[in-house]
Each structure stands twice: as C-alpha cells, then as structure tokens.
Amino acid sequence: MKKDDCIFCKLANGVIPTKTVYEDAEFSVIMDAAPATRGHCLILPKEHFANIYEIDEETVGKAFTLSKKMAERLTERLGCDGFNIVQNNGEAAGQTVFHFHIHLIPRYKTDGQRIAWKPGTPSEAEQQSIFEAIS
C-alpha cells in the first residue's frame, strides 16, 4: 500500500520524476538528489514500509539481494574503490524519511566522506549483560 503523503512513495512509483537507474514490480532504484558521492543511489520499495520493523522478511530479503546486484553494477560502471550499503531506522539512527530505503554509496579514495562511528569501550560486565540479553 502506498501512502499519499510519503515523498518516497511518490518517487518510487513515478508520481514525481526521478533519475531511475533500475525498476521492477517491487522496487525503484533512483539517483540520490543530494548524493554523498558520485553515483549515490537509493533502493525504494514501491510499497510503503516506515522502517525495517514494518517490512516483511520476503521483501527485505529481495531489497538486500537487489543491493548486492546494484553494488556490483555501480562498482563495475563507475570504477569506485569501495562501497557502503547503509540502511537507517529511527531518528536516533539518522533516518530522516520514514519510508524504508537502502543507500548505495560508491566510495572513492579521495571522496572526503566519513561514514563511521567512534568505537566504544564497555566494561566486561556490560558486555556480558548485553550478551545475556540478546542471546
């Protein structure tokens, strides 16, 4: 189901014109309008899911399979030196548009971008407590 007020629903379904580099019955892959690097694209499901918690397993599996295929295509055609595949969920994680999407970000040695985090230093007791909670 599409949401009438969702910009990514409109982009994925051709209501708003995009530079679409791939499309099938379930997904559109479009060039990002404000790219982090040369060739930055977004995988957008045509159906609306706010985030990874709402999307069904079959569709998310197809989305990540498509991300691998598109990473291979972009790497081959653009000659990038590496690749980031990024998927954010929730405001605290950097999600700004609440329609599930995957960023495909070709990386170049001289692109000047930083997609990283500062490593933490939890105590052994903290690590053990977390391990027990998620195991």
N, C-alpha and C positions, 0 to 999 in steps of 0.2 A: 504494500500500500504506500502511496506517495503522500507527503504532507504538503498542503498548499502553500504554507508559509516557510518552507525549507529551501534555502538557496541551492543546496547541493542536490536536492530532488529535482529542482528546475534545471540545473546544469547537466545532471546525469541523464535526464530524459529529453534533452534538446529544446526545452522551453526557452532557455537563454542560450544563445550561440556560444560555442567554445571551440578551442583547437583540440578536437577529439583525435587521438592517435590510435585508439582501438575501441571497438564496441562489439558487444554481443547481446543476447537477450537479457542478461542479468546485470552487466556492468558497462560502464563507460570509463575509459582512461583518458584524462584530459591533461593538457599542459597547465601547470600552476600559474595563476595570473601574477603572483608575486614570488617568483622562484628563488629558492635558496642558492641554487647552482644552475648551470646550463643543462637543460633537459629535465628539470624537476617536474614530475607528473603526479597526479592523484588518481587512485583507483576508487571509483564511486559505485556502490551498488545502486541500481535503479529503484529498488525498493527502499523505504525509509527504515533505518535502524539507528537509534541515537548513538549507540556505542557497542563495544564488544559484548557487553552483558545482555543486550537485546537481540543480537544477530544469532540466527540458528547455526548449528555446527556445520551443516552441509554448505551453507552459503559462505561462512567464514573460511571454510576449507578451500572452496573454489577461489575466494578472494586472494588467499595466500599462495595458491598454486599459480594464479594469474600474476601475482607479484614476482614470482621467480621467473616466469616467461618474459615479463616485461623488463626485468633487470637484465636478463641475458640480451634482449633486443637492444636496449639502450646502451649497454656496455659495448656491444658489437658495433653499433652505428655511430656512437659518439666518442668511442675510444677513451672512456673515463678510466681512472686509476683505482677506483674502489666504488663502493655503493652502500648507502644507508636505506633501509626499509624501516619506516617509522609509523607507528600507529598509537595515537594518544587517546586516553579515556578519562574524561572528567576534567574539570577546570584545573585542579591541582596538578594534573599531569600535562597540562598545556593544550588541552582540547579547546578550540575556540568556536568551531562549528559543530553542532551536536547532531551530526549525521555520520555514521561510521565511514571512515575513509582511511586509505593507506597512502602515505607519502613515499614516492620512489625518488630518491635523491642521488643522482650520479655525483661521484666525488672526484676531484682533481687535486693533485698535489699542491697546486698553487691557488685553490679556490678561497682560502682565507676563512672558511666556515669552521665552526666548532659545534659538533653535536656530541656532547659528552656530559659526564657528571663527576662530581667530586667523590672519590671513594670514602666510605665511612670507616669508622674504627670501633665497632661494637665489642663489648666485653664477651668473653667466652660464655658467661651466664646468659647474656642477652641472646647470643646466637643459639644457645641450647634451648632457651624458652621459645624462640621463634621456630626452631626446628621442630619442637614438640607440637606447636600449634598448627603447623602446616603439613606435618607428616601423616 
